[in-house]
Each structure stands twice: as structure tokens, then as C-alpha cells.
Amino acid sequence: MSTRKIDFLSQPWETPAPNVRMKVHKGLETQLRMVEFTSGFVEADWCLRGHTGYVLHGRMEVDFDGTVETFEAGDGLLIPSGEEHKHKARILTETVTLILVEAIAEQAS
């Protein structure tokens, strides 16, 4: 198996929370996630984790503590981690699919 090619099509979906599923490939320091949110997705708390990624499909709004930005297919996102960058997503289409690159150490919290 190649360590350079990630075959997301053959990986099973994981369901970490209602209305979200993902496929994860972990490297030594980073992981690559393909994440799909459905319109019923609701974030109960502010997310403090950083995210670097690309929207493959759909539209969503992200509330940055009162400042709302819309992300849609073709948009990249670069959200630093920390309280000053806390955010909540709201799905505007039936589904939103993202590719996210994240530090593994960040995901442990």
C-alpha cells in the first residue's frame, strides 16, 4: 500500500456525531479527513480547534463569535485554533463535504 496515495473510496465511513460522517487517514503528525455534514448538523459548543481545508460540495455558514462568513464549493478555509477564533458551523445545503488537514496533537483534546 502506498503511503502517498489515500484511497478514500475504499475506506468505511465513521459517524462521530449525529448528522456528520467522516473518513480519516492519519500520518505521523497530521491527518487528512473527508467530512460530510448534513443539514441537521448542530454544534452544541464553540469549536476551538484549528482547521485548514477545502469545501468540495455544498454551502455552510461559520459564526466566528458574531461575525458570520459563508463558505461554499471551491472555497478554502484557514481557521487558527484558540478561544479568539472560536466558531460554529451551520449547514445551508442538504450536505456539505470538506477535506480537512489537521495536526494530530490538536485532535487529542
C-alpha positions as CSV (number, residue, x, y, z in Angstrom):
1,M,0.0,0.0,0.0
2,S,1.3,3.4,-0.9
3,T,2.0,5.9,1.8
4,R,1.5,8.7,-0.7
5,K,-1.9,7.8,-2.0
6,I,-5.0,7.8,0.1
7,D,-7.9,5.7,-1.2
8,F,-10.9,7.4,0.5
9,L,-13.3,5.4,-1.7
10,S,-12.4,2.1,-0.1
11,Q,-12.4,3.4,3.5
12,P,-15.5,3.0,5.6
13,W,-17.4,6.0,7.0
14,E,-17.2,6.8,10.7
15,T,-20.1,8.6,12.4
16,P,-18.6,10.6,15.4
17,A,-21.8,12.6,16.0
18,P,-25.3,12.9,14.6
19,N,-25.5,14.3,11.1
20,V,-21.8,14.1,10.4
21,R,-19.7,11.3,9.0
22,M,-16.0,11.1,8.0
23,K,-13.2,9.2,6.6
24,V,-9.8,9.7,8.3
25,H,-6.2,9.0,7.2
26,K,-3.6,9.6,9.9
27,G,0.0,10.3,9.2
28,L,2.8,10.9,11.7
29,E,1.9,14.5,12.6
30,T,-1.1,15.3,10.5
31,Q,-4.4,13.7,9.5
32,L,-6.5,14.1,6.4
33,R,-10.2,13.9,6.9
34,M,-13.0,13.9,4.4
35,V,-16.0,15.1,6.3
36,E,-19.7,15.2,5.3
37,F,-22.2,17.3,7.3
38,T,-26.0,17.1,6.7
39,S,-28.4,19.9,7.1
40,G,-29.4,18.7,10.6
41,F,-25.9,19.2,12.0
42,V,-25.8,21.4,15.1
43,E,-22.7,22.3,17.0
44,A,-23.6,22.3,20.7
45,D,-20.5,24.2,21.8
46,W,-18.0,26.6,20.2
47,C,-15.2,24.7,18.3
48,L,-11.7,25.9,19.4
49,R,-9.7,23.6,17.1
50,G,-7.9,24.9,14.0
51,H,-9.0,23.8,10.6
52,T,-7.2,24.0,7.2
53,G,-9.3,22.7,4.3
54,Y,-11.3,22.9,1.1
55,V,-15.0,22.8,0.5
56,L,-15.7,20.1,-2.1
57,H,-19.5,20.4,-2.2
58,G,-22.3,22.5,-0.6
59,R,-22.6,25.7,1.4
60,M,-22.2,26.5,5.1
61,E,-22.0,29.5,7.4
62,V,-19.5,29.8,10.1
63,D,-20.2,32.1,13.0
64,F,-16.9,33.5,14.4
65,D,-18.4,34.8,17.7
66,G,-20.8,37.2,15.9
67,T,-19.1,37.5,12.6
68,V,-20.6,35.1,10.0
69,E,-18.8,34.0,6.9
70,T,-20.2,31.8,4.1
71,F,-18.1,29.0,2.6
72,E,-19.1,27.1,-0.5
73,A,-17.7,24.6,-3.0
74,G,-14.4,25.9,-4.2
75,D,-13.6,27.9,-1.1
76,G,-10.6,27.1,1.1
77,L,-10.7,27.7,4.8
78,L,-7.9,28.5,7.3
79,I,-9.1,28.8,10.8
80,P,-6.5,29.1,13.6
81,S,-7.0,27.3,16.9
82,G,-7.8,29.0,20.1
83,E,-10.5,30.9,22.0
84,E,-10.0,34.0,19.9
85,H,-11.0,32.0,16.8
86,K,-13.9,30.1,18.3
87,H,-16.5,29.1,15.7
88,K,-19.8,27.2,15.0
89,A,-20.9,25.9,11.6
90,R,-24.4,25.9,10.2
91,I,-25.1,23.8,7.1
92,L,-27.1,25.7,4.4
93,T,-27.5,22.9,1.8
94,E,-28.6,19.3,2.1
95,T,-24.9,18.2,2.6
96,V,-21.5,19.9,2.8
97,T,-18.4,17.9,2.1
98,L,-14.9,19.1,3.2
99,I,-11.4,18.0,3.1
100,L,-9.5,19.0,6.2
101,V,-5.8,18.8,7.1
102,E,-5.2,18.9,10.8
103,A,-2.4,18.4,13.3
104,I,-2.9,15.1,15.2
105,A,-1.9,16.6,18.5
106,E,-4.8,19.1,18.2
107,Q,-7.3,16.3,17.8
108,A,-6.4,14.7,21.1
109,S,-8.0,17.4,23.1
